[in-house]
Amino acid sequence: MLFIPSSWLLISKKNKAIKAAAESYATANYEKSVADHLLLTSDFDINDPGLTYNLGLSYQYNGQKEEAQRTFMSLITSSNKQLASFAYNHNGILLAQDQAYEEALNAFKYALINDSKNEAARYNYELLARWMEENPDQQDQNQEGEDDENKDDQKDQDQEQQEQDKNDENKKDGEGDEETDDDEASKSEQKEDKDGQKSQEESENKESELESDLSDREKAMEQLKERLKEMNLTPEQAAQILDAMNAAELRFIQQNRKKPTKRPDRGLPDW
């Protein structure tokens, strides 16, 4: 038996995988081409720029735009200017398909900067530039579409803000407003007015009661005088009794005279 080193087997498998990727790409079997090229990277750790470019093309022709753009963008900084130019050109084609015309035009321009002999990029640049010049309305419509989307987003944000403000206002009104200093002062004034009115009413009631008592006492004095006359007392005895009653009456009035409703000012008499 012949002994075959394992390194030879690995090289054989790698070459077979590279050949399979090239064949699937050449036969336009792009779905298999994507799988074959990814296998080269994952199983054999091959990161050749040429194979990466073929992977990008396979993505593009297989309808996987995002993966294709990501792959082409990884090649635009390549030291191989021709390969970087090709990557810029195909990235521009994908951008133009997405109606990102300004970005696509810049991609074609950078393709020519990297390789001025890239006739495909030159053709794409001149064709797109001429079309944009002849169809400014199409560009305006695209711009208006973006503006409308921005306006819709802004409108949604405004509506959310209005709803938030309304909720905050309802919450404040429903759960109880925070009292301000003016509100507290107003409540204090209202309380003082009520207390003053109540005190005034009580004072008036006391005065009315006092006047009623005095009126009753005057009637009682008149009745007493009539009784003294009926008792046939001497004038001296009647005078003594009346003087005693007047003295008692005077003491009663002095003890129950009207009290002031507020503290008198200093230096002024208590009238």
Secondary structure by P-SEA (a helix, b strand, c coil): cbbbbaaaaaaaaaaaaaaaaaaaaaacaaaaaaaaaaaaaaccccccaaaaaaaaaaaaaacaaaaaaaaaaacccccaaaaaaaaaaaaaaaaaaacaaaaaaaaaaaaaaacccaaaaaaaaaaaaaaaaacaaaaaaaaaaaaaaaaaaaaaaaaaaaaaaaaaaaaaaaccccccaaaaaaaaaaaaaaaaaaaaaaaaaaaaaaaaaaaaaaaaaaaaaaaaaaacccaaaaaaaaaaaaaaaaaaaaacccccccccccccccc
